[in-house]
Amino acid sequence: MAVEKIKLIDVFRLVPKPQYIVGTTYTLSLAFFESIVLPCIDRSALRRCVIVADRFGFERALDEATALENAGQSYVIAAPPTNRCLHAKVWFIASDAEAALLVGSGNLTQSGFISNAELFDVIYLSPTAPGSAGLLQSIREFLNGLAALWHAGSDTLAVESLEDVSDAVANLPAADSPNESEARFLHSLSRSLISQLPASPDVRRVSIAAPFFGGELAGIELFERRYPQAKLRIFPAVHSDDSVDVPHEKIMTKFKTATTARLRLEPKPGAFPHLKLYALEHRAHQPWLLCTSANCTRGALDGSNIEAGILRRVTATAVREYFQASEKPLPIKSFERWEESQSNARLHLASVDNGHSLTLSVAELSAKHLPLRNVVVTVKTGNAAATTARRVLFSSNRSTTISWSDFSGWSKPRNRAIRVDVRGHTVSGHDIVGSAFLENRLLLTSDPIHRSAWRGALALLDIEAVPELADIAAIFSLARGVFDASLLIERSSTPSAAPHEAPHVEPGIAVWPPQPDLQELHRSISKTATGQLRWFQEVMRTLLATPKHETHSATAGDTGADNESADENEQQREERQERVVTMARRLWDHATRDYGALWNKLQGLEPTANNASKVWPIAVFTFLATMAVLQASIRISSDVDWTSQIDELNDDFLRLMFAPRNQSEDYCSPKGARYRQETFPPLAEDLAATFNERPHPELAAVLFVMVADKEMRSTPGMFKIMWQQRVRQIWATGFRCDPETKDVCRRIWRRFLLGHSQNRDPAAFDNAVDELCAVAEELKL
């Protein structure tokens, strides 16, 4: 075979753990991308993923927004505010040592990746096969050129992502000396494609295969002028209505030595030939082959279109294989062109989720329409939508911020794409609309391990999901990272007098509750620590936010695995059940190792001024995460008796935090330590007495649930002194036994301690909560 071939989807696996992905396309289906392409990518190390689309395709992709999950959440999707047509089809996939550059004719659609006859070329770079400095520079110029399509100060994360990927390209290994036979990456962001083709006077034949010619000969004329001695072979694509987009009878008149033919497509004879391929055959050298996005039009080859291609030397045999004429003649019918009309002006818009608010930014290209009047802003996801109205918007500048609370009845979903629509009147009184995918800044700028922890938390709380082991590990890694990080903690009160005074700590950032001001976080701690802290808080908030109407009607073992089929025989059923049990055991074993490591750290911990305020958040976070994994394991497989471990975990945690901690017999007290005995005081007692650290009311609710669960399993009337002690240790300023708190406690108990597996009377739990509340009343807390 003269031409080496590879499946298109396999290109996305050439770099095993990519850190950066950039894709450009003219039309696109994000539903196709999320269902077919994205699952083929290992995202465990993925830092940046951005798709840049032409406005034409972007507007159509917005129609899919309500059915998407990852747009604006795990990847950026944006259309640059430019009047240039973004027609390039480029994919760049890279890690810190490897990269793959894919360039060709197919859009990011099912037709472009599967149905049509498309052609891509790929350049693979590695330490053993590095690219030249010139090739790497051309890739950087393309990425920087895309970023420059947005004006300075744009709020979209597309610019930041493209710049980060460009910086990563600069760190790829480069060849010591240029290779003359190396493939070249061409693009038209700075100069036309036709001007970058070799200006060789000895080109004897030019072969052109393209679906579109603009209904004229202008594109062919560009090749005739550049290679006046060459014979032309033209292969127009035949469209579905049996037409061609070039007056090919005029080709024979205009170009005396030219020939025309239908291209033979042996692998996909019935597919639409959407490929764009150009060959330059020399008399004394190997031919050049250009695989590109550019149709044979003046706009694509020498105009304002943004196009790209890979130019490489090939054998004469390869050219013959690509350009095979079909015996079937070309049709006479001309392709009928149409232009879509738009009744309303379009607003080039970007939207960013800041957590408590969203920011809308209008591109400079649309600034002439501002300010807008009688504006309605709509947010949509799935079947949910909410609106807010403004009499005037963008009155002073091209950016504005709207609080999420302004959208009445809106409940922001987890891990779902959100579309933002803006509709209003321009300064001249005309209707105008603009739409964008909401970019989740926290998710899109986070480290891969933090996104992994987020996915793990969502999977744990989804009754139909099976968490990945790596995602579970990331949750516990997040807890360790926050505990070990040197985060300065803001203290709202002065530590009480104690025999060993805690050293003074400068004001900083509280681990819990979350601080909404991200800029303040960046001023106080490093960017890496900010990411750890913010994601710790996001995962904790997710674990604490139990739905008000959560039910547990599912039977253990009926989700997360293949449903039993009526066609299964006994052996197949046993094998399936064995796989499910193995999956659940691995999940639980993985979690218990991480839980055990953090438990051991707390068991031997002597709190200091630097870590005392972290202990309660880390401890509660670890318990909830571990219990969520246990409930997921129970959900996945009912064939293992997990239920006894629920009570064991609960009781073990209470002992860890509220009982004296016995160290090993060979324990030796370090010099300068506050603890001088082998038995350490209870953590809760030391934290309160020495550092005035008590659990935040949200965390106290979890502890209250654990003690209530323990109390309901005890003999009535027993351990009254212990219940008084526990309530006194848990109680914090702001914690109250009101109906709302009791409802929160009930939901936490159902999710983490009752789950799908335990058959216990909810009324008994309610009674236990009431009894503990009565204890608090007696103690005047």
C-alpha positions in Angstrom: 0.0 0.0 0.0 1.5 3.4 -1.0 -0.5 5.3 1.5 -0.5 4.5 5.2 -4.0 4.8 6.7 -5.3 5.1 10.3 -8.8 5.3 11.6 -9.8 8.8 12.4 -10.8 8.1 15.9 -7.5 6.4 16.6 -5.8 9.8 16.1 -7.3 10.9 19.4 -5.6 8.0 21.1 -2.1 8.7 19.6 -1.3 10.8 22.7 -2.3 8.5 25.6 -2.9 11.1 28.3 -3.3 14.4 26.5 -3.0 17.7 28.5 -4.2 20.0 25.7 -6.7 19.7 22.9 -7.7 22.3 20.4 -10.2 21.7 17.6 -11.4 24.1 14.9 -14.4 23.4 12.7 -16.8 25.2 10.4 -20.0 23.3 11.3 -20.3 21.1 14.3 -22.5 18.9 16.4 -21.5 18.9 20.0 -23.9 16.1 20.7 -21.8 14.0 18.4 -18.6 15.2 20.0 -19.8 14.4 23.5 -21.3 11.0 22.6 -18.6 9.7 20.2 -15.4 11.6 20.3 -15.0 12.8 23.9 -15.4 9.3 25.5 -12.4 8.1 23.4 -10.2 10.7 25.1 -8.4 9.9 28.4 -9.2 13.1 30.3 -7.3 12.2 33.5 -4.5 14.7 32.7 -6.5 17.1 30.5 -5.9 20.7 31.4 -7.3 22.6 28.4 -9.8 21.5 25.8 -11.2 24.2 23.5 -13.3 24.0 20.3 -13.2 27.1 18.1 -16.0 27.2 15.5 -17.3 29.5 12.8 -20.3 31.6 13.8 -22.4 29.7 11.2 -21.8 26.3 12.9 -21.8 27.7 16.4 -25.3 29.1 16.1 -26.5 25.6 15.1 -24.7 24.0 18.0 -26.5 26.2 20.4 -29.7 24.4 19.4 -28.2 21.3 21.1 -27.3 23.1 24.3 -30.1 21.8 26.5 -29.1 18.2 25.8 -25.4 18.6 26.5 -23.4 17.9 29.6 -19.8 19.0 29.0 -20.0 22.2 26.9 -18.7 25.0 29.0 -18.1 22.5 31.8 -15.2 20.3 30.7 -14.4 22.0 27.4 -14.6 25.5 26.0 -16.7 26.1 22.9 -16.6 29.6 21.3 -16.9 31.4 18.0 -14.5 34.2 17.4 -16.0 37.7 16.8 -14.8 38.1 13.3 -16.2 38.6 9.8 -13.8 36.1 8.4 -15.1 32.6 7.7 -13.4 30.1 10.0 -13.3 27.1 7.7 -10.2 25.3 9.0 -10.6 21.7 10.3 -7.6 21.3 12.7 -7.1 19.2 15.8 -4.1 19.5 18.0 -3.6 17.0 20.8 -0.6 17.3 23.1 1.1 16.3 26.3 4.3 17.7 27.6 6.3 15.3 25.3 4.0 14.1 22.5 1.6 15.7 20.1 -0.6 14.9 17.1 -1.6 17.5 14.5 -4.7 16.4 12.5 -5.7 18.6 9.5 -8.2 17.9 6.8 -11.7 18.3 5.3 -14.1 16.9 7.9 -16.2 19.1 10.2 -16.9 18.0 13.8 -20.2 16.3 12.8 -21.3 12.7 12.1 -21.0 13.4 8.4 -17.5 14.9 8.8 -16.2 12.0 11.0 -18.2 9.0 9.7 -20.6 9.4 6.8 -18.8 11.5 4.2 -15.7 10.6 2.3 -13.2 12.9 4.1 -9.5 13.0 4.1 -7.2 14.1 7.0 -3.4 14.1 7.3 -1.7 13.7 10.6 1.7 14.6 12.0 2.8 12.8 15.1 5.6 14.3 17.2 7.5 12.6 20.0 10.9 12.7 21.7 12.2 10.1 19.1 10.5 11.9 16.2 10.5 15.6 17.1 9.3 18.3 14.8 11.5 21.0 13.5 11.5 24.5 15.0 9.7 25.7 11.9 6.9 23.2 12.3 6.4 24.0 15.9 6.5 27.7 15.2 3.8 27.4 12.5 1.5 25.5 15.0 2.1 28.3 17.6 1.4 31.0 15.0 -1.9 29.3 14.2 -3.0 29.1 17.9 -1.9 32.7 18.6 -3.6 33.8 15.4 -6.9 32.2 16.6 -6.5 33.9 20.0 -5.9 37.3 18.2 -9.4 37.0 16.6 -10.7 38.2 19.9 -9.8 41.7 21.0 -7.8 42.3 24.1 -9.8 42.0 27.3 -12.2 39.4 26.1 -13.8 37.4 28.9 -14.0 34.1 27.1 -11.7 31.4 28.3 -11.0 30.5 24.7 -8.3 33.1 24.5 -6.6 32.0 27.7 -6.9 28.3 26.6 -5.3 28.9 23.2 -2.5 30.9 24.7 -1.8 28.1 27.2 -1.7 25.5 24.5 0.6 27.8 22.5 3.0 28.0 25.4 2.9 24.2 25.7 3.9 23.8 22.1 7.0 25.9 22.8 8.0 23.2 25.4 7.8 20.3 23.0 11.1 18.7 21.9 12.4 20.2 18.7 14.8 18.6 16.1 18.3 19.8 16.1 18.3 20.6 12.4 15.5 21.1 9.9 14.3 18.2 7.8 13.7 19.2 4.1 11.3 16.2 3.7 9.3 17.1 6.8 5.6 17.8 6.3 4.6 21.4 6.6 1.6 22.9 8.4 0.0 25.7 6.4 -2.7 28.1 7.5 -4.1 31.3 6.2 -4.3 33.4 9.3 -1.3 35.5 8.2 -1.1 34.9 4.4 -3.0 33.0 1.7 -2.6 29.3 1.2 -1.8 29.6 -2.5 1.1 31.9 -1.8 2.6 29.2 0.5 2.6 26.5 -2.1 6.0 25.7 -3.6 6.7 28.1 -6.5 8.4 25.4 -8.7 8.6 26.1 -12.4 8.9 22.4 -13.2 5.5 21.4 -12.0 4.1 19.4 -14.8 0.6 18.5 -13.5 -1.8 19.8 -10.9 -4.6 17.6 -9.6 -7.5 19.2 -7.8 -10.3 17.4 -5.9 -12.9 19.5 -4.1 -16.6 19.6 -3.5 -17.0 23.4 -3.9 -15.7 25.8 -6.5 -18.0 28.7 -5.9 -19.8 28.1 -9.2 -16.9 29.6 -11.1 -13.3 29.1 -12.3 -11.5 31.6 -10.1 -9.9 28.9 -7.8 -8.7 26.9 -10.8 -7.2 30.1 -12.3 -5.1 30.6 -9.2 -3.3 27.3 -9.9 -3.0 28.1 -13.6 -1.2 31.4 -12.9 1.1 29.9 -10.3 1.9 26.8 -12.4 1.5 28.0 -16.0 3.2 24.9 -17.5 1.2 22.4 -15.7 -1.7 20.3 -17.0 -4.8 20.4 -14.8 -6.9 17.5 -13.6 -10.1 18.6 -12.0 -12.2 16.2 -9.9 -15.4 18.0 -8.8 -17.6 16.3 -6.2 -21.0 15.1 -7.3 -23.6 16.4 -4.8 -26.7 14.4 -3.6 -28.9 16.0 -6.3 -26.5 14.8 -9.0 -25.0 18.2 -9.5 -21.5 19.8 -9.5 -20.4 23.2 -8.2 -18.3 24.2 -11.3 -19.2 24.8 -14.9 -17.0 22.0 -16.0 -17.9 22.3 -19.7 -16.2 25.8 -19.5 -13.1 24.2 -18.0 -12.2 22.5 -21.3 -12.7 25.9 -23.1 -10.8 28.0 -20.6 -7.9 25.6 -19.9 -6.9 23.8 -23.1 -5.0 20.9 -21.5 -7.4 20.4 -18.6 -9.4 17.2 -18.0 -12.3 16.6 -15.7 -13.6 13.4 -14.1 -15.6 12.0 -11.2 -13.3 10.8 -8.4 -13.4 7.1 -7.7 -14.0 6.3 -4.0 -13.3 2.7 -3.5 -13.6 2.4 0.3 -16.9 4.5 0.4 -18.4 4.5 -3.1 -21.8 5.9 -1.9 -20.4 8.6 0.4 -20.4 12.3 -0.5 -16.8 13.2 -1.5 -16.2 16.1 0.9 -12.4 15.8 0.8 -10.2 18.7 -0.5 -6.9 17.4 -2.0 -4.3 19.0 -4.2 -1.3 17.4 -5.8 1.7 19.1 -7.5 3.7 16.6 -9.7 7.3 17.6 -10.7 9.5 16.4 -13.5 12.5 15.8 -11.3 11.2 15.6 -7.7 8.7 13.8 -5.6 5.2 15.2 -5.8 3.7 17.5 -3.2 0.3 16.6 -1.7 -1.8 19.2 0.1 -4.6 17.8 2.4 -6.6 20.7 3.5 -9.9 22.3 4.5 -9.8 24.7 1.5 -12.2 24.4 -1.3 -11.1 25.4 -4.8 -12.4 29.0 -4.5 -10.7 32.3 -4.4 -12.0 33.0 -0.9 -10.5 29.8 0.4 -7.1 29.9 -1.5 -6.4 33.6 -1.7 -9.1 35.4 0.2 -10.3 36.1 3.8 -11.2 32.5 4.7 -9.3 30.9 7.6 -8.1 27.6 6.2 -5.4 25.1 7.0 -3.6 22.1 5.5 -0.7 19.8 5.7 1.7 19.8 2.7 4.0 16.9 2.4 6.2 15.0 -0.1 4.6 11.7 -1.4 5.4 9.1 -4.0 4.0 9.2 -7.5 2.2 6.0 -6.6 0.4 7.7 -3.8 -0.8 10.5 -6.1 -2.2 7.8 -8.5 -4.0 6.1 -5.7 -5.7 9.2 -4.5 -6.6 10.6 -7.9 -8.4 7.7 -9.6 -11.0 8.7 -12.2 -14.3 6.9 -12.0 -15.8 5.4 -15.2 -19.1 7.1 -14.4 -19.3 10.5 -16.1 -19.8 13.8 -14.4 -23.4 15.3 -14.5 -24.3 18.5 -16.3 -26.5 19.9 -13.7 -25.1 22.9 -11.7 -25.2 23.0 -8.0 -27.7 25.5 -6.7 -26.3 27.8 -4.0 -28.4 29.3 -1.2 -27.8 31.8 1.5 -29.6 31.7 4.8 -31.3 34.9 5.8 -31.4 36.1 9.4 -34.3 38.3 10.5 -32.5 39.7 13.6 -29.0 41.1 14.0 -26.6 38.9 15.9 -24.8 39.9 19.1 -21.3 38.4 19.5 -21.5 37.4 23.1 -19.5 35.5 25.8 -20.8 34.4 29.2 -18.8 33.2 32.2 -20.1 31.6 35.4 -18.4 33.2 38.4 -20.1 31.0 41.0 -22.5 33.6 42.5 -23.1 35.5 39.3 -22.6 35.3 35.6 -20.7 37.9 33.5 -21.9 38.8 30.0 -19.4 40.4 27.6 -20.1 41.8 24.1 -17.4 41.6 21.5 -16.0 44.8 20.1 -17.5 43.8 16.7 -21.0 44.3 18.2 -20.2 47.4 20.3 -22.0 49.6 17.8 -25.3 48.1 18.9 -24.9 49.1 22.5 -26.4 50.0 24.9 -29.3 47.5 24.6 -32.8 48.4 25.8 -35.8 46.3 26.9 -33.5 43.3 27.4 -34.5 39.8 28.5 -31.7 37.4 29.6 -32.6 33.7 29.6 -30.6 30.8 31.0 -31.6 27.3 29.8 -30.5 23.7 30.6 -32.4 20.5 30.0 -36.1 21.3 30.6 -35.3 24.2 32.9 -35.2 27.9 32.0 -35.3 31.2 33.8 -35.3 34.8 32.8 -34.5 38.2 34.1 -35.3 41.6 32.5 -33.3 44.8 32.3 -34.5 48.1 31.0 -31.0 49.0 29.9 -27.9 46.7 29.6 -24.3 47.5 28.7 -24.9 51.2 29.3 -21.3 52.0 30.4 -19.2 49.3 28.9 -19.3 46.0 27.0 -19.5 43.8 30.1 -22.1 43.3 32.8 -22.6 41.0 35.8 -25.9 39.5 36.8 -26.5 37.7 40.1 -27.9 34.1 39.9 -30.5 35.2 42.4 -32.0 37.5 39.8 -33.2 34.5 37.8 -36.4 33.6 39.7 -36.9 29.9 40.3 -33.6 29.0 38.8 -31.6 26.1 40.4 -28.2 25.8 38.8 -27.6 22.2 37.7 -24.5 20.2 38.4 -22.4 19.2 35.4 -24.8 20.3 32.7 -24.3 22.7 29.8 -26.1 26.0 30.2 -27.1 28.3 27.3 -27.5 32.0 27.8 -29.7 34.1 25.4 -29.8 37.9 25.3 -32.6 39.5 23.4 -33.3 43.3 23.2 -33.3 46.4 21.1 -30.2 48.2 19.7 -29.6 51.9 20.0 -31.3 52.3 16.6 -34.4 50.4 17.9 -33.8 47.2 15.9 -34.2 43.7 17.4 -31.0 41.9 18.3 -30.3 38.5 19.8 -27.1 36.8 21.0 -26.4 33.4 22.6 -23.5 31.7 24.2 -22.6 28.6 26.2 -22.0 29.6 29.8 -18.3 28.9 30.7 -17.8 27.5 34.1 -14.6 29.2 35.0 -13.9 27.1 38.1 -14.2 23.8 36.2 -12.4 24.9 33.0 -9.4 26.4 34.8 -8.9 23.7 37.4 -6.3 21.0 37.5 -7.3 17.6 36.1 -7.2 15.9 39.5 -9.7 18.5 40.8 -12.1 17.9 37.9 -11.6 14.2 38.6 -12.7 14.7 42.2 -15.7 16.6 41.1 -16.7 13.8 38.7 -16.3 11.4 41.5 -18.5 13.3 43.9 -21.3 13.6 41.3 -21.0 9.9 40.5 -21.2 8.9 44.1 -24.5 10.8 44.5 -26.0 9.6 41.3 -28.0 6.4 41.8 -27.4 5.3 38.2 -23.6 6.0 38.0 -20.6 3.9 38.8 -17.7 6.0 40.1 -14.2 5.5 38.5 -11.5 4.4 40.9 -9.3 7.3 39.8 -12.1 9.8 40.6 -12.5 8.3 44.1 -8.8 8.6 44.7 -8.9 12.2 43.6 -11.5 13.0 46.2 -9.3 11.8 49.1 -6.2 13.3 47.5 -8.0 16.6 47.6 -8.6 16.3 51.3 -5.0 15.4 51.9 -3.8 18.3 49.8 -5.9 20.9 51.7 -4.8 19.5 55.0 -1.1 19.5 54.1 -1.2 22.9 52.3 0.0 26.0 54.1 -3.2 27.9 53.9 -3.6 30.9 56.2 -6.8 30.7 58.2 -9.0 33.7 59.1 -10.1 33.5 62.7 -13.3 35.3 63.8 -12.6 35.0 67.5 -9.6 35.0 69.8 -8.5 31.6 71.1 -9.5 31.0 74.7 -7.0 30.9 77.4 -5.2 27.6 77.7 -2.2 26.1 79.4 -0.4 26.1 76.0 -1.3 29.3 74.1 -1.6 28.9 70.3 0.8 31.1 68.4 -0.7 34.1 66.5 -1.8 33.4 62.9 -2.1 36.1 60.4 -5.6 36.6 58.8 -6.1 34.5 55.7 -8.7 32.1 54.2 -11.1 29.9 56.1 -11.3 26.3 54.9 -15.0 26.3 55.7 -17.4 27.9 55.1 -16.5 28.9 51.5 -15.4 32.5 50.8 -17.2 33.7 47.7 -14.5 36.3 46.6 -12.1 34.4 44.3 -9.9 37.5 43.8 -9.4 37.6 47.6 -8.4 34.0 47.5 -5.7 34.7 44.9 -4.4 37.6 46.9 -4.0 35.5 50.0 -2.7 32.1 48.8 -1.1 30.6 45.7 -3.1 29.7 42.6 -2.4 26.0 43.3 -3.7 26.2 46.8 -6.6 28.2 45.6 -7.6 25.4 43.3 -7.3 22.8 46.0 -9.3 24.8 48.5 -12.1 25.8 46.0 -12.6 22.3 44.8 -12.5 20.9 48.4 -15.3 23.3 49.1 -17.2 22.5 46.0 -17.1 18.7 46.7 -18.0 19.3 50.4 -20.9 21.6 49.3 -22.1 18.8 46.9 -21.9 16.2 49.6 -23.8 18.4 52.1 -26.5 19.5 49.6 -28.8 16.5 49.9 -31.9 16.9 47.7 -35.1 17.6 49.6 -37.1 15.0 47.8 -34.5 12.3 47.5 -36.0 8.8 47.5 -34.5 5.4 48.0 -36.9 3.2 46.1 -34.2 1.5 44.0 -33.2 -2.0 45.1 -29.5 -2.6 46.0 -27.6 -3.9 43.0 -30.1 -2.8 40.3 -28.0 0.2 39.1 -24.5 0.8 37.9 -24.2 -2.6 36.2 -25.7 -4.4 33.2 -29.3 -5.3 33.8 -30.1 -9.0 33.8 -31.3 -10.2 30.4 -33.9 -12.8 29.9 -31.5 -14.4 27.4 -28.8 -14.9 30.0 -28.0 -18.5 31.0 -27.0 -19.4 34.5 -23.3 -19.2 33.7 -23.6 -15.8 32.2 -25.6 -14.6 35.1 -23.0 -15.9 37.5 -20.2 -14.2 35.5 -22.0 -10.9 35.4 -22.7 -11.0 39.2 -19.0 -11.9 39.8 -17.9 -8.8 37.7 -20.3 -6.6 39.7 -19.1 -7.9 43.0 -15.4 -7.4 41.9 -16.2 -3.9 40.8 -17.9 -3.0 44.1 -15.1 -4.6 46.2 -12.4 -2.7 44.3 -14.3 0.6 44.8 -14.6 0.0 48.5 -11.0 -1.3 49.0 -9.7 1.8 47.2 -11.7 4.1 49.5 -10.8 2.3 52.7 -7.1 2.6 52.0 -7.4 6.4 51.5 -9.8 6.7 54.5 -7.4 4.7 56.7 -4.4 6.9 55.8 -6.3 10.1 56.8 -7.8 8.3 59.9 -4.2 7.4 61.0 -3.1 11.0 60.5 -5.9 12.3 62.8 -5.4 9.5 65.3 -1.8 10.7 65.9 -2.4 14.4 65.3 -1.3 17.1 67.8 -3.2 20.1 66.5 -1.3 23.4 65.9 -2.4 26.9 65.2 -1.7 26.2 61.5 -3.9 23.2 61.1 -6.5 23.3 63.9 -9.1 25.1 61.9 -8.8 22.5 59.1 -9.4 19.4 61.3 -13.2 19.5 61.5 -13.7 20.2 57.7 -11.2 17.6 56.7 -12.6 15.0 59.1 -16.3 15.5 58.1 -15.3 15.6 54.4 -13.5 12.3 54.7 -16.3 10.6 56.6 -19.0 11.8 54.0 -16.8 10.7 51.1 -16.1 7.3 52.6 -19.7 6.7 53.5 -20.8 7.8 50.0 -18.4 5.2 48.5 -19.8 2.6 50.8 -23.4 3.4 49.7 -22.3 3.3 46.1 -20.7 -0.2 46.6 -23.9 -1.4 48.2 -25.9 0.1 45.3 -23.7 -1.6 42.7 -23.8 -5.1 44.3 -26.3 -6.5 46.8 -24.4 -9.8 46.9 -22.0 -8.6 49.6 -23.0 -7.9 53.1 -21.8 -4.3 53.5 -24.5 -3.0 55.9 -22.6 -3.8 59.1 -19.8 -1.5 58.0 -22.1 1.5 58.0 -22.5 1.3 61.8 -18.8 0.5 62.2 -17.7 3.5 60.3 -20.0 5.8 62.2 -19.0 4.5 65.6 -15.3 4.4 64.7 -15.4 8.0 63.5 -17.1 9.2 66.7 -14.4 7.5 68.8 -11.7 9.1 66.7 -13.1 12.6 67.2 -14.6 12.5 70.7 -12.7 9.8 72.7 -9.1 9.7 74.0 -6.7 8.5 71.4 -4.4 5.7 72.4 -1.0 5.6 70.7 1.2 2.6 70.1 3.2 1.1 73.0 6.5 2.3 71.6 5.3 5.9 71.2 7.9 8.4 72.2 6.9 12.1 72.8 8.8 14.4 70.5 10.7 17.3 72.1 8.6 20.4 72.5 5.3 18.5 71.9 2.2 19.6 73.9 1.2 16.0 74.5 3.4 14.2 77.0 1.4 10.9 77.4 0.7 7.9 75.2 -3.0 8.7 75.4 -3.8 11.8 73.5 -6.8 13.9 74.5 -10.0 13.8 72.3 -9.6 15.9 69.2 -12.9 17.7 69.7 -11.9 18.6 73.3 -8.4 19.8 72.4 -9.7 21.8 69.4 -12.3 23.6 71.5 -10.2 24.2 74.6 -6.9 25.2 73.1 -7.8 26.8 69.8 -11.5 27.7 70.3 -12.3 25.6 67.2 -15.8 24.1 67.0 -17.5 22.7 63.9 -19.3 25.1 61.6 -23.1 24.6 61.9 -23.3 22.9 58.5 -20.7 20.4 59.7 -22.2 20.2 63.2 -25.4 18.9 61.5 -23.5 15.9 60.1 -22.0 15.2 63.6 -25.4 15.6 65.2 -26.8 13.0 62.7 -24.0 10.5 63.6 -24.6 10.9 67.3 -28.4 10.6 66.9 -27.9 7.4 64.8 -25.6 6.0 67.6 -28.2 7.0 70.2 -31.1 5.3 68.4 -29.1 2.0 68.4 -28.4 2.2 72.1 -30.5 1.0 75.0 -33.1 3.6 75.9 -32.0 5.7 78.9 -28.4 4.6 78.7 -25.3 6.8 78.3 -27.1 10.0 79.3 -23.8 11.6 80.4 -22.2 10.7 77.1 -25.0 12.2 75.1 -24.7 15.4 77.1 -20.9 15.5 76.5 -21.3 14.9 72.8 -24.0 17.5 72.3 -21.8 20.1 74.2 -18.8 19.2 72.0 -20.8 19.5 68.8 -22.8 22.6 69.5 -21.5 25.7 67.7 -22.6 29.2 67.3 -25.5 29.3 64.8 -26.5 25.7 65.2 -30.1 25.4 66.3 -32.7 22.6 66.7 -35.3 24.3 64.6 -37.5 22.4 62.0 -35.2 23.3 59.1 -32.1 21.8 60.9 -34.1 18.7 61.7 -35.1 18.3 58.1 -31.4 18.7 57.0 -30.4 16.1 59.6 -33.1 13.7 58.3 -31.8 14.0 54.7 -28.2 13.5 55.7 -29.1 10.4 57.6 -31.2 8.9 54.8 -28.4 9.5 52.2 -25.3 8.5 54.1 -26.4 6.2 57.0 -29.6 4.7 55.8 -29.1 4.5 52.0 -30.6 1.7 50.1 -29.6 -1.1 52.4 -30.8 -0.5 56.0 -34.3 -1.2 57.1 -34.7 1.2 60.0 -37.6 3.2 61.2 -37.2 6.9 60.3 -39.5 7.8 63.3 -36.9 6.3 65.6 -34.2 8.6 64.1 -36.5 11.6 64.5 -37.1 10.6 68.2 -33.3 10.4 68.7 -32.8 13.9 67.2 -35.6 15.2 69.5 -34.0 13.7 72.5 -30.6 15.2 71.7 -32.3 18.6 71.1 -33.9 18.2 74.6 -30.4 17.6 76.0 -29.2 20.8 74.4 -32.2 22.7 75.9 -31.3 21.3 79.4 -27.7 22.4 78.9 -28.9 25.9 77.8 -26.9 25.7 74.6 
